[in-house]
Amino acid sequence: MKKISSILLLILFLVSCSNDDNELQVSDVITGYKITSTTDYDDSSLPDYKMITTGILVDGKLHSESVEAFVNNVSTGPAITQQKYFYTSGLLSQVSLGGNFIDYFYYDNQNQLIGINRNYSGGQTLNYRFIHQSNNTVYCERLNLPYNDPNAEVSQRMILNFDQNDNVISAGYDNDLDGVITNLYNYSYTDNNLTSVQKPDGTIINYDYSGVIDTRNKLRELSYGKRVLRMICSENYCSGNSFSLDYSKNINSNAIISEDYEVLPNNYYNKKTRVESLYDPNAQNIEETEFFFE
């Protein structure tokens, strides 16, 4: 295991991102993760808090989380375990991440995502339908009714175009529902990293990456499916939202210098530490994310 220093990071930014030879090997399977969040107050009269979240994987995919809280390093009670990801025939069928909503995923007989229903606890529902126009083009539509209701009407359509590696290479809203993108965003990639975005006005934004592979993103792709993970964020791609950078293979160069990474020989990171200063009252929050391999 090696620890990335600031000098080494600067060197990594100047070289090309790692190639596919560094993908997970059979002997490097992710088996779980742990997130430890600690808040230490400068005022000794205030209690310190810690929360440990342990991720449980099944068949190498996201499944359940066990959460235990501590006050002044004393547990407040037994850990609570909840299943958050559900699968049917190996495909993600339900996600419950909190926030009082649950996503339900639906597929056709070719295992292509065709619908999502997001149900909120208050009774509100967001409905999406996905129409696969070709191998590379998908219409992502927001509806007023569930995707399979014949009376459903389209309130908004997004069009995504993919390359052979399931990266979004162009996207935009179809305001007239005529199959033509109104304002086109173009995306360019190098080694499955989003390296530039061209906006409808011609403006180009470039992005740089370190040589460190994003372990968290790899686990999400294994769980959701790479194309599905991008389809469910169609609004972000159609508006040029930089949130889409979350789905690149490597860690963005700006992100990696603001956090501390411990990296394995295959260039996947197995530990990330983020330190944040809090004020009024003054405190320090430390979040450590660890991934476990076999």
N, C-alpha and C positions, 0 to 999 in steps of 0.2 A: 504494500500500500504506500502511496506517495501523497504528500501534502503540497498543494499548489501554493507557491509563494508569489508575491506581487510581481517580482522580476520575471519569473517564469510565465506568468499570465500575459505580460506585455509581449513576450516572445511568441506565445501561442497566437496572439491576435494577428501577428504579421504573417503567419504561415497558413496554408490552406487547411480547411476543416478535415477531420479524420474521414477516411473513406469507409465503405461498407465492410472492409475486412475486420472492423472493430465491432461488428454487430454481436449480440449475445450468442455465445456458443452453448452447446448442450450442457457443459459443466459450469456455466455461469448463469443459472436460472435464478430470477428474483423469487425469494420465498416469503418475504414479509417486510414490514417497515415499522418504525416507531417514531413518533413526534413528541418531543418533550418541550413544553413551553413553561418557562420560569419567569416570574416577576418578583424582583428584589427591590424593596423600598429603602431609600436612604434613611428615612425616619424609623428608628428601631422600635418605635411603639406601634408601627403598622405591621400586620402579618404579611409574610411572603407567601406567594401562591405558586403552585406547580400543577400542571396537568399532563398526564402521559396518555397518549393515544397509540394503541398497538393495532397495526393493520394485519388482518388475517386474509391470506389468499387461498383460493381453491382452484386447482388446475392452472396455476400461474396467473390467475385473474383476480381483480379486486372483488372482495366478498363482504367481510365484516370488519367492524372496528370495536375495540374494547377501550373504554375511557375510565381513568381513575384520577381523582383530584386529591391534592394535598394542601394543607395549610401549615406553614412552618415545618415542612417535611413530615407531617403526620397525616396519614390517609384519612379522608373524610368518610370512607366506607368502601365496600367491595367494588371492584371494577364492574361497569355496566357494558355488556356486549350487545350490539345490534347489527343485524344484517342490513347492508345498504345497497348491495348490488345483487340482482337476481337474473338467472339465465334460463333459457329454454332451448334445448338441443344445441347448446354451446353458444347461442346468441344472446346478447344482453336484452332482457325483456322488461326490467324495471330498475329504476334508480331512485333511492330516497336519501338525499344528502342533508336533510334538515330544512329549515326555513318554511316548514309547513306545506311542502309540495312534494309530489311524487310524479316522476316521468314514466310513462309506459311506452314501450317500443314495439312496433309491428313490422313484419317482414312478409315478402311474397314467397312463392315456392322456389325462387332462385336465391333465397337468403339476402335479398336486397331490402334495405329499409324503405318502407312506404308510408309510415305514419308514426306520429308521436302525439300523445295526449298528456298534457301537464295539468294535474289536478291539485288545486290549492285547498287547504283545510276549510276556507270560508265558502267553498262551493264554486269559485271561479275556475274556469278551464281555458287553457290555451291549446289550440289544435293545429297540427302541422301535417301536410301531405307532401310526399316526395315522388315526383314523376321522373323516371329514368328515360330520357329522350333518346339516349344512345349510351354507348359504353363510357363516354367521356363527359356527357352533359346531363345535369340534373336540375329539374325545377323544384325549388323548395317553396312551398306555399303555406301561408298562414290562413286558416279557415275560421268560419264562425261556428262550425259544427265538426264532429269527429271526421277523420279522413275518409271513412267508408260510408258516410251518410250521403245518399244521392242528392240531397238538398243542400249540401255544403256549398258555400260561396267563398270565393277567394277575396280576401281583404288586402293581401300583399303577396307578390311573387318575387323570389330571388332566383337568379340563374347562376349556377356554378359550373365551370368547365375544368376538368381534371386532366393531368398528364398520366402516363402509364404507371407512375409511382403513387398515384392517388393524392398528389399535391394539387391544390387549387391554383390554376395558372391565370384564370380571369374570372371576374364576377361582377354582378351589378343587379340593380332592381329592374324588373320588367313592368314599368308603370302602366303601360297600355295593354298588358296581357296579350301581346301579339308575338311573343317569342323573341323579341329584340331587346337587348339590354339598353337602358336609357343612358346611364352614366357608367362607363366601363373602367374597372380597375384591373390592371395587369400585374401579375406576380411572377417574379423570376427566382430560380432556385439554383444552388450549387450544393451537391452532395446532400440533397433533401433539407437544406437550410434555406429559408426565405431570405434572399440577399437584396432584393429591391422591389419596391412598389411604385408603379406609375399610376398617378391619379388621373381622373378624366380631364383635368386642365393641362395635362402634360408634365406636371411636377413629378420628380422622381426622388424617392427616399431610399437610401441605401442602409444596409445593416451588416454588422460584422459579428463573427462568432469565435469562441474559443475552441480548443480541441477537446473539451470535456463534453461527453454525451449526456443528454438529459434523461436520467434514469426514470424520473417521475413521468415524463411524457411517454417513454417506452412502455411503461406499465399501463398507462391509459390507453395507448393504441392496442395493446394486447387484449384489453378488457372490452373496449367499445368497438374496435375495428377502426383502422386508420381513416377510411373514407367517411364512416359514420361520424367520427369525432369532428370532422370538418363540416359535414352537412348540418349538424345541429348548431353550428355557429355561423350559419349562412349570412345572417345580418351583419356580422362583423366583417366578413370578406366583402360584402356588397357596399360597405361604407368606408373601407380602408382602415378599419380599427386595428391598431397595433396589437390588440389582444391575440390576433392570429399568430403572432410570433411565438406564443406558447407552444405551438405545434411543430417547431423546427427540431431537427435531430440533435443539434448541439446547443449548449448554453450561450445565450447572447453575451457579447463581450462587455456590455454595460452592466448586465446583471451579475456577472461572475466576479467583478471587482468590488461589488458592494457586499458580498457574502464570502464566507470561508468554506472551501470545498476540500474534502479528502477524496482522492481519485484512485481507482483500481488500475492495474496494468492494461486492462482492455478499454480504458478511458471512460468507463461509466463511473459516476461518483457514488460513493456509499455513505457519505455524510455531508450535510450542509448545515452551517451555523449562521444564523442571522441575529445581529444585536441591534436593538433599538432603544433609544433613550426616551423616557417618558417624563412629563413635567406636570407639576401641580396636582398631586405631590410628585417629587422627583423619584424616579425608579428606573431600573434597567430591565428590559424584557429580552430574554434569550430564547430563541427557538431553534432546536436541533432536530433535523430530520435525518434518520438513518435508514438505509436499505440493507437487507440481508440477502446473501447469495449462497448458492451451493454449487 
